[in-house]
Amino acid sequence: VQLVESGGGLVQPGGSMRLSCAASGFTISIYHMSWYRQAPGKGRERVAFINTLGTNTTYADSVKGRFTISRDNAKNTVNLQMNSLTPEDTAVYYCAAVIPNYWGQGTQVTVSS
């Protein structure tokens, strides 16, 4: 069982970035999926959630209107489109199926000029 995030890196304030999460060893179609992030010195925060069919999404207030979570069950992937990035979005971003407690290794996103 594995979740592998990709797409992180360095971006300027105001820029955009798209994170992808590829699952292997299990099918994501039966699980709700989420993206979390953890900034230095802070706790882990859930930034986005999507239900199994992709018909219901929720976002942290801090990213609402800027981030969009999506999923492709046929490709076994979950994505996070991030727009209008600010330095406060700098963190390690994790893809997760909270139940059954499957987590990726994280990808670093740094927003800086």
Long-range contacts (C-beta under 8 A, 24 or more apart in sequence): 1-25, 1-26, 1-102, 2-104, 3-95, 3-96, 3-97, 3-102, 3-103, 3-104, 3-105, 4-104, 4-105, 5-93, 5-94, 5-95, 5-104, 5-105, 5-106, 5-107, 6-107, 7-107, 8-93, 8-107, 8-108, 8-109, 9-108, 9-109, 9-110, 10-110, 10-111, 10-112, 11-85, 11-109, 11-110, 11-111, 12-111, 12-112, 12-113, 13-85, 13-86, 13-87, 13-111, 13-112, 13-113, 14-84, 14-85, 14-86, 15-85, 15-111, 16-81, 16-82, 16-83, 16-84, 16-85, 17-82, 17-85, 17-109, 18-79, 18-80, 18-81, 18-82, 19-79, 19-80, 19-82, 19-93, 19-95, 19-107, 19-109, 20-77, 20-78, 20-79, 21-77, 21-78, 21-79, 21-80, 21-95, 21-104, 22-76, 22-77, 23-76, 23-77, 23-78, 23-97, 23-102, 24-76, 26-97, 26-102, 27-73, 27-76, 28-71, 28-73, 28-76, 28-77, 28-78, 28-97, 29-73, 29-76, 31-97, 31-99, 31-100, 31-102, 32-97, 32-98, 32-99, 33-69, 33-71, 33-78, 33-95, 33-96, 33-97, 34-95, 34-96, 34-97, 34-98, 35-69, 35-78, 35-80, 35-93, 35-94, 35-95, 35-96, 36-93, 36-94, 36-96, 37-89, 37-91, 37-92, 37-93, 37-94, 37-109, 38-91, 38-92, 38-94, 38-106, 39-88, 39-90, 39-91, 39-92, 40-91, 42-91, 44-94, 45-91, 47-80, 47-93, 48-80, 50-78, 62-88, 63-89, 82-109, 85-109, 85-111, 86-111, 87-111, 87-112
